Amino acid sequence: MSAQAMTRSQEIRLVAGRELRTYLFKKAAVITNLVLLLLTVGGIVVVGLLTGGDKEPYRLGVQADAATITALAPALEKVTASNGQPLEVRDLAGADARTALGESTPEDSRPDMVLVTGQAPALLVQETADEQVVAGVTSVLQQAVLTRSVTELGGDPGTVSTALASAVPKVTVLEPPTTDQAGFGQRYAVLQVVNILMYMVILIGGQAIAGGVVTEKGSRIVEILLACVRPTSLLAGKILGIGCAATLTTGAIAVIAAATAKVMDVLPDLDVNLDATVGWMLAWMVVGFLLYAVLFAAVASLVSRQEDLTTVTMPLILTIVVPYVLSFSMVSDPQNTLFRVLAYLPPFAPFLMPARMTIGVSSVVEQLAALGLAVVTLPLLMRLSATVYTRAVTRTGSRVPLKEVLGRRASR
């Protein structure tokens, strides 16, 4: 079929469909995706099994008479453990504290700590005491003693408690470090997931494109393909097909991982707007992939052997790794001038802008400005890559110098 028999869009769809099917069902790709899926799901399951106990309340046994337990229980239940879980007060009246903590007591009913009331209150634990629980229980006991003493002296315990509460100074940090802000741990976890997905799509997809270009060039299959479609259509179809395949496989792994995390109950309550975060991540993933994909295809067309591919793609891989690492480094000082400037540059923006949005220091205007700059840069890179690809992809043998390809006298 001649090139004139199809429109450019038809050629691109034909090539994209071929690349999509080849990538999805290629043995190496299937094995790689299955390994990634197993590692991801397995890791989440292990985390869920190891941390499942963190979702259970901290069990505090109280050895006292019924009246004392009734009086202390409301205040004790407001205490939280160091893992954020509330206390569950259990009545151990008439039971032996050491026996209750021992191995003979079933694990699901065994208290984590026992409070023995009396003139000299005591807290018993089997191994390690939760310091936050100790501090909370101590405060409750002191408040109970204070209330009793004020009542015996004829005063009003409520008035005294209000006066004491008003005497506690409120600490206000004018410029808190990013890592000390509320919800930072959750936002940082989301940032890790977002950037790992971005990194996987761009790097794996880009290397797949480069490998495909070299394979077709080295086996001279590209000459047969160019007899049917235009070089630019072949380039565009390859990028779109592999890009869709990489996005689909990575997205599927992410969805399955999220479902597994929900089933294993390891997802925390997030204060991050996931709808906005996911939306910007998808936008940057598409733009970022296209920015790097056209360059991977261009540099790969300069060589004919897989052995030479690493040499020409290494600079591109470094330009992916550097912003990926910086996206995690910037969280300590996201408003640093250098980080803010780099976030607007197209090679850095796909990683740094989603990071700024995730940690809550970027506005929609800033995101749109950086995205617009990247979109404007994309046609220039596509034109450059198309020129290199068209002039170099049919030249087999030794590596084609980039300077020669871009020279005025380069064959067209």
C-alpha angles and dihedrals in degrees: 000000000000125000090245090061092069134046120238092256091052090051092050092049091049094051093041092053091049092049092045093054093043094051096044096048101033109121095231092049093048092050092046093050093047091050091049090048093049093047092048097046092040092052092051092048091051091049090049092051093046096045100033090106090061089075093058120090120255105256114223116187115205120204105199143100119291094257093053093047091049091051096047101038099080092053095041092053089060091062116098130206123237090264090058096254121132126244122261110208116215125192111236097170108153093010127113111250096213092049091049090055094044131101091256090072113084111256095235091058100032113114120233091217136008125215115207110195128203138093090322108030117208136194118212126195132173097229121337128017121221102237093207091055091047091052092047095048091046090053091050092050092047091050090050092052091047092050092050093048094048091049092050089052091052097253132129111258091199092057092048092048091051091049092049092048092051090053093063109101118231112230115218118185109204097198109018117189113255091245091057096052120109114273095012093133091054093047091048091052090052089048091055092052093046095050096042089055090047091049093049095049095046099041100038093041093046094050090047090054092047092048092049093050093051093046092052092045096046093049091042090235087129090070090059091047092049089055087065105033139027118263092242091050090050090050095046094045092049092051095046095044097048091039092056091046094050091047093048095049094044091045091050091052090048093050093048090047092051091049091049091049090051092049091048089047095232096127111105124217100271126212090193120106096241093182092061093039094052091045094054091042091056092047092050092042091058095044094041093050092050092048093055099031095063089051093048090053092048098050092042090057089064093070135051102199131067088224090065095046096086091057095058098037098046094084089053092048089053091052087056097045095048097058090039090058093041091055088067095038093055095063091083091059110008093166092059109131093232093053092046092052094045090050090067095052112098096232091052102032098079089063105028099044096054087046092054091048093048095052091046104246100109130080129214089249091056091048092049092048093052092042091050091051091051092048091050090050093049098074090050091053091044091052091049093046093047090053093050093043095048094049098041109033095080095045106095129186123049124017114291112232112240091220090057093049092051093043121113092244095052112129114260 
